Every structure is written in C-alpha cells, then in structure tokens.
Amino acid sequence: MNTLMSAPVAPLLARLFDEADTACSPALTAVPHAERQRLLASREEYPRLYGELLRDLWLPVSADTGRLLYLLARSCGASSIVEFGTSFGISSIYLAAALRDNGGGRLLTTEFEPEKARRAAGHLREAGLQDLVELRVGDALQTLAEGLPATIDLVLLDGAKVLYPEILDLLQDRLRPGALVVADNADDSPHYLQRMRAVGSGYLSLPFAQDVELSMRLG
C-alpha cells in the first residue's frame, strides 16, 4: 500500500490544502509590499515576520513540491530527514509518509510559532504518522543546534528564508555523501543560492519547478 495515496493521508492532505487556500493574515495585508520584501531579507526581524505577521498563514509547499519531496525521499531510501519550517504540517506529512513506505525512520522538524506546531502535531496524529516525527518548537537556530541524527539523508528548508545558510551550517557535517537538500522559495534567499551554486561549494545544485532549489551533497 502507498501511504501517500491512501486514507487517511490522501483525504487529509486534500482538506489541509483547502484550508490553507482560505487562510488570511489581516496584519500582513496592512504591510506594504516593499516593507514585506525588506522584512523577508532582514536577519534581525524574522521573529516579527514569522511570529506576528505570518502566524495565521499556512505557508505550505505546493502539492507538486510535496509529491517531489515524497519521491526524493523514497528514491534515496531516506531514513533520516530534517525539516526547517513545519508550519501546519503539510510538508511533514509528505516526508513522514515516505519514511513509512521506506520501512521507517525519523523526521526531525522544527517550528517557530507554538500554535502552528500544536496544529501540525494534531495533523500528524490524524495522518497516523506521529510515531515517525520529532517536532521541536522554537527558533531553529537553537532547536537544531544539538541532538541531531548522526547521518542525514534529506533536508527540507522552508522556514525563514534569510536563515537558510545558517541552518545549513548547523546540518552540513551530518549530511551523507549524496544527501539531498530541498530549499522551497529559494529565490527569496539569494545568499543561499549563491553559496549552493558556487564552484567548489561541495554541492551540485539546480533550480527545480518554480522556486525550488534542489541540491546534492558531493563527496
């Protein structure tokens, strides 16, 4: 049986995407576009952006990106996955479903906003995947600073875009050769893209789909 395409996961994901489509943030709507772009690039103000202005928005991966995550995790036989940015748990469900169909493993995921983490935990229980997931609540610069798996097969970066390089720094020594790093909305993290695409970076990296950067750790 394919966990992703059967109950309870398939109907749950359909429902969650519908809920995500109707979510809104009055606080964010009141912020001019130029100010939003400034906040996205601000290393100092990401707590305000994600803890206040974006707290009511789901910020999920697309359904296509979710299927890509499942496909990559299955094809590389992942048993150890780290996710930066749980939000309401949609991407976590795709990743945990892949672990289930790979025969088991561990997804370590972290979420800045406590209410989002609480909701995500409930969705993972509803999906029947909670036994595969460790959900840490707080700033990922702290929650991912210790207690990491010895080896990491796949990473999803989908939290504060300005932190992508720093989060990668925390995880990089644990990435096995051939490990995959998927960065969603990567166009909003130009320093990360410059790093991953640079000659001698230690990665083979390319844009994928709309604004996903897919990278593989070399050697």
URNOR-V881537 format. One line per field, one symbol per residue. ss: DSSP state (2 for helix, 1 for strand, 0 for the rest). Layout:
ss = ???
//
This chain:
ss = 000000002222222222222200022220002222222200000222222220000000002222222222222000011111000002222222222220000111111002222222222222200222111110022220000000011111100022222222222222111111111002220222222220000011111100011111100
//
